Amino acid sequence: MTQQSSSIAFQDDFTHSHGGSCFFVAVDPNFPSDVTEAAQVVARSRPEGERESFVSQLSSAAQEAQPPAPEVSEEDEEEESKKVEESEETREAKRKVVGELLASVKDTRLEATDKEFEGFSNLVLSFILSLFPTDHSDFASHILTLADAISFSDNRTANPSLSTRYATLATLFNSLPSSTGPLNQLQLAVLLKLITFAASNDDFAVILPAVNKLESYLLSWGFGPGTQGEEEGNAAVSQVVEVLVKKGKFVEARSVLVSHLSSPSAVSGQSATPSSSASQLASSLIALSLALPDVFDFASLTTSRFPSLASPSSSELKQLLEIFQQGDLSGFESISFPISVASLTLEKEQLDKKLRLIKLAELCSERVGETVEYGEIAKALDLQTSGDEEGEQVETWVIDAIRASLLTGRLSQPTQSLSITRALPRSFESKHWTTIEQRLQSWRKSLDSILASTQRGLGGGKNGAAGYRGDESATQLVNGQEKEDDA
């Protein structure tokens, strides 16, 4: 039997050999021997006195589930012995045996070498895929039971290794056929188990490809915005974000939220309507943006890009977002701290520093190419100091802004000023385009002047035809440059 799927959960050293397509060897025609082999692995986790009877019971049940051998004459024995027809009754008996085998692994840590563990998992998976149609009532529950058994670990021994568990889980995920409805829900459930299990062991390199593709999975499975499965998609994103945040992976968690909340409606002509679950995700996005020390772009957090930001679940976070978008230091003082959202706690001191850095960058963005006095910076940042202490604080703030890549400039202690060469505005507006246009025109005039001076120098300053031709050539060059620039 061969099972293939275009879905790829992982792309790493553990699973690259699968190539996104998982192949399983056909279940051995001797069903009892296969069940016995699997039962022997499970028996190691049971009390010693129960092991033999456990294996014997499953082996006997598997033998009884075999279809009866056909009655044939001696001359037809060789030909007819190959024709053992399996009825629905015998298939159902085999399903019962597989169900008993899977029931025995619940909440059990399987003890096996890497090779044995992978063989056991693939053998049981083969049972499920060959005996249970995907629409069978037990198909999904058996797949999830096997996934739980693969990921169950109490850290008593090193075997099987985590790498083998990850590879086996990836095999299970990739073996599921792509479809709609319940099967998509099953794929999502297995994917979440993969992510949660690897994250619990801090193996983020293993799940990073899956996390990065989470939104594409949700869209392809029908859990995107505007679909009937939107709430399930939001719940899945919330679970992944919570797992990442608890492990301190704020950047990755924010990336998942940005990708999901900015996805357009999956239904043509229908806009995504923010739901209560989407509003909670919006609050998480705001909180993570505020918490991350290197995120200063709050102007891009707009309702046109993220519709759910129109009504985040936390009114305090909505107010904070507006304060950071406007650089409102006075409004910031009215917020009560701390604020806890999505396993995050926002402290006033941390956010106060970020807001002042944004305010400093905004001031400098309007004065690029100029100098700003220390006193002006102190006033903009509302620094309650004076004299030498004020100068020291201003320099500290400027250095912090330079380290955060918000501006570039040179401090001058003798003149108590900052010469600005580059600064990022809080938001890029039409006035900034005007400033760029003015500077480009100024640079062009300077270049035209240099070009004209060079051409006059090449003419030797002579009067007459030669000089005239040189001036004419210079004029043509300048005009030609102008025409080229205009084009």
N, C-alpha and C positions, 0 to 999 in steps of 0.2 A: 504494500500500500504506500502511496506517496501523497503527502500533504504539502501544499505550497501556499505561501502568502506573500503578497508584495509589501506587507508591513514589516518594518525593521525596527525592533525595539532598541537594539544597541549596535554600535559600530566601534568595537574595541578589541583588545587582544583576546578577550575571553570568548567572543562570539563571531569574530570576523570570518571564520571558516564556514559559517552557515550561509553567508552571502544573501541573507534575506529569504532564503528558501530552505525549509527544513524537510529532510527526507527520513522516513522511518521504514525499517525493514519489516516485511510482512510478518504478521503474528504467526508463530510456529503452528503448523497444523495440529501438533500435539498440545492442545490447550492445557491439559492437566500439568504437564511438565513446566510450562510457562508460569502458571499460577503457583506451583510449588516453589519455583525459583524466586518469585516475588515475595511469597509468604516467608521464606527463610530469611530474607533481609529484614522484614518487619519483626519477625520473632526475636531478633537480637535485642530489641527494646522492651521485651516482655519479661516477667519473672521467669527464672530458669525452669521452674517446675511446670510452666504452662506452654513452653515453646514447642515441644514435640506434639502435644495434642492440638495446638493452634495450627501448625503446618498440616497435620494429618486431616483435620476437619476440612480445611480449604481444598486440599488435594482431592479428597473424596468427593466433595461437592463439584469440583471441576470435572472429575471423571464421570460423574453421573450426568453432567450437562452435555457430554459428548453425544452427537447423533449416533444412532445404532448402525452398525456395519450392515451393508446389504447382503442378502442371501444370494449366492451365485454358485453355478456349477463349477467343477474343477477346470474344465477347458476355458471358461470365461473368467476365472479367478484373477488372473494377472490384469486383465483389461478392466473388469468391473470394480476391482478393489480401489481404483482411483476415484470412483464416482460415489462419494459419500455426500448425499444431499442433506443440507441443514435446514430444518424447519424453523418457523417463527417461534415454536415452542422451545426448541433447543437454544436458540439465540437468546430468548428471554431467560432461560436458566443460566446461561453464561453471564448475562447482565447482572443477575442476582449475585453470582459469585464475585464479580468485579465490584459490585456495591459493597459486599461484605469485606472485601480486601481494602477498599478505600475507607470504610468506616473504622477499620482497625488502625489507620494511621493518623486519625484525628488527635490533635494535641500530643503527638508522639514525635520524639526526636529520633530520626532514623540513623542507625549506626552502620556506616559502610565506608569503604575506601572511595576515592573519587570515581574510579572506574565502575565499581559496583553501584554506586549511587546514581550515576548517570544512566547506567544500563537499566536499573530498576525504574527510574522515572520515565524513560523512553518506552519501556515495556508496558507500564500501566497506561501511559498516554496512548499507545497503540491500541490497547484494549478499548479505551473509551472511543477513540476515533473510528474504530472498525465495527464496534457492536452497537453504538448509540447514534442514531440519526441526530443531526443538530437540533431538530425540533422536538426531540424526546424530552420529557419532563425532568429527567435526571442528568441530562448532558451538562448543563451549566453548573449544577451543584457538584458534580464529579470533577469537573475541570478546576473549580475553585478549591475543592478539598485537596486535590493534588498540588495546587499552587501553594496552599497553606503548609502542606507537608514538606515541600521543597524549601520553603523559607523559615520553617520552624527551627529554632536553635536556642539552646540554653547554655552555650559556651562551655560545655563540660569537656569536650575533646575538639581537636583541630580537624577531625575528619567527619563528614566530607568538608573540603575547603570552601571558603566563601566564593572563590572564583568558579568552582564547579556548580555551586548553587545558582550563581548569576547566569552562567551559561545555560543551565537546565531550565531556568525560568524564562530566559529569552527564547529557548527552543519551544517551550509551551506557548508563549505568546505568538510566535511566528507561525505555529502550526494551525492557529485558529483561522478558519476560512472567513473571507470578507463577505459581509452580507448587510442586512438591515435589521432594525428592531432589536430583539433580545440578544442576538449574536453580537451586535455592536456594544450593547451594555456589558456583555461578558468580556469583550476585548478591553473595554475601558477599565473594568474591575481588575483584570489581570495586570494591565499596565500600571495601575495605581499600586498594586502589591509589589511590583518590580521596583518602583520608585521609592516606596516607603521602606522596603527591606534594605535596599542599598544605602539609603540615607541614614537608616538607623545604625549602620556600620561605618558611616562617614566616608563611604566610597562614592563620592560625587563624580569622579571622572568616569565611572561606569555608566551612570544614568544621565550624564549631561546631554548626549545626543537625543535621548528620549524626552527629556525636559524641553530641549530646544524645539522639538517637533510636536510638542503637546497640542498646540493650537491647530496645526494641520491635521492631526489625528481627530480632534474634536469636530472640525469642519467636515472631514470625510465621513465620519460616523453619524452625522446628523445631530450634533450637540452644540452647534454654533448659535449666534444671536438670531432671533426671529424664528427659530425652529421649535417644534414641540419638545425637543430634548434640551432646550436652552437651560432649564433649571439644573438638569443633571450635569451639563457642561460647567455651569458656574460652581456647582458643588465640587466637581473634580478639581477645578482650578483652586478653589478655596483650600482643599485638602493638600494639594501640592505646595501651595504657598505657605501653609502652616508648617508643613514638614521642613521646608527650606529655612523659614524664619527661625524655627526652634534650634536649628543647627547653625545659625548665624550666617546663612547664605542669602543676605539681603539683596545683593545685586541680581542674582539669579531669580529670586522671588519677584522682584520688581519687573524684570524682563518678561516673566510669564504673564504678569498682570497687564503690562503695556500691550503685549501681543494680543491678549484675549479681549480686553476692553476696547481696543481700537479696531477690532474685526468688524467689517460691514455686515449688515443683515444678510443672512444666507438666503432669504426669500426675496426674489426680485420685486422691486417696487414697494417693499415694506420696510420701513425704518425700524431699527431696534428700539424697543420701548424698555427703558430701565426698570428692572424689577427690584424687589427688596434684596434678593441675593446679589444682584449686580451693584446695588447701592453699597452693600457691605464690602464688595471687592473694590469699589471706588475709594472707600475710606482707607482700605489697606494700601492702595496705590499712593494716596496722599501721604499716609503715615510713613511709608518706606521712602518716598521722595524726600521727606523732611528729615528722616533719620540718617540717610546715607550722607556721609561728610563731603562727597565730591559731586553731589547733584545740586546744581544751582539754577537749572533751567526750569522755572515754574511757568513761564509764559506759554510753553508748549502744552501744558495741561489744560486744554480748552474743551468746552462741551461739544464743539464741532468735531473734534477728534475722538473724544471720550464722552459719549452721550450720558453715561451714568454719573459723570462728575456734576451734572446739574442737580442731583439730589443724593449726595453721599449720606450714609446712615448716621454719621456724626456731624452735628451742626458746628461743633467746635473746630473740627478739621476743615470744614468748608470755609469757616471764617479765617482760619490760619492760612489756607491756600490763597485767599483773596489778599491777605496782609502781605504775603511773600510776593505775590504778583504785582502789588502796588508799592512795595518797599515801605510800608507804613509802620514806622517804629513806635509811634504813639498808640496805634491800635493794638500792637503786640502786647503792651503792658496790661491790657484789659483781659487777656486770656488767663484762665486759671490752669495751673499745672500741678502735678504731672497729668498727662493724658495717655491712657492705655487703650490700644487698638491692635487686634490681631497679634497678640503675644509681644507687642512692642510697647515700650514706655518712653514717651517723649518728655524730656526735661527742658526746663526753661533756659538754663545756661547754654546748653548745646544749640538750641534754635536761635537764641539771641545773637550768638556769634555768627551763625550762618546769615541771618538777616542783615547784620551790619556789614558783612563782607559784600553782600549783594548791593547794599546801599552805596558802598564805596566804589564798586565797579560801575554803578550807574552814574555816579558823579564824574568819574574819570572818563567814561565813554563819551561824554559831551565836551571833553577838553583834550582830546588826543592831539598831540603836536604842541601842546601848551604846558604851562606849569601851574600847579595848584598849591596855594599856601597851606602850611600845616593848620593854621587857624580855621580855614575853610573846611578842611577835612574833619577837624575836631567838632565843628558845628554840625556838619552833616551827620556824623555818627553820634551826636549828642553825648560827647565825652565830658564828664563833669570834673575836669581838671584844668590846670593852667601852668604856664611857665615851662620849666624843664620837664616836669612830669607829663605835661600835655604832649610835648615833642616826642618823648619816649613812647608814649602810647600810640601816637599817630604812626610812628615808624614801625611799631609792632604790628599794627593793623595792616599797613601797606605790605610788609614782608609776608604776612599770612595770606593776603590776597594774591601776591605774586606766586607763592607756593601752590595756591589753589588754581593757578593758571587763569585767574580772572583779569589780570592786567600785567603790563610790562612797563617799567619806567626806572628812573634813577632818582634816588633820594639825595638831597643836598642839605647837610646840617648847617653849613654857614648861612645859607639863604632861607633855611627852614621851608623848603619847597620840594615838590615832586614833579619831575619832568616826565610826562606821559607819552609813551610811544604806541601803546596798544591797550585796549580795554574792552571787555564784553559788556554790552548793555543788558539791562534786565529783560528787555524785549526789543526785537528789531522792528522798528516802525518806519513810516515814510520819511521822517526827519533824518533818519540815519542814511537812507538812500540819497537824500539831498546832500548830506555831508560828504558822502563818498563821491558824488558827482562833482562837487565843488573842488575837492582835492585832486581828482583826476584832471579836471580842467586846468588847475594850477600847475600840475606836473607837466601837462602838455605844453603850456605856455613856456615853461622853463626849458623844456627840450627843444622847442622851436627856436628860442633865443640862442641856445647853445649851438644848434645846427646853423643858424644864420651867421653867428660869429665865426664858426669854423670855416664856412664858405668864403667869408670876407678875408679871412687869414690866408686861405689857399690862393686867393686872387692877388696877393702881395700888396694890397692897398693901392695898386696902380690905377690911374685914370685912363680913359680911352677905351679902345675896342676890347683889349684883353680883359681889362678890369670890368668892362660892361658885360662881356660874356660870362665872366665869373659870377658877377652879381645876378645875371639872368639865370645862370645855372643853379645858383643857390635858391633863387626864387622858385624855379621849376621844381627843385627838390623838395622845398618846403611845401609848395602847393600840392605836389605829388603825394607827399606824406599826409597832407590834410585830406586829400581825396581818398587815400587808402584808409585813413582812420574813420572817415565818414562812412566808407563802405562797410 
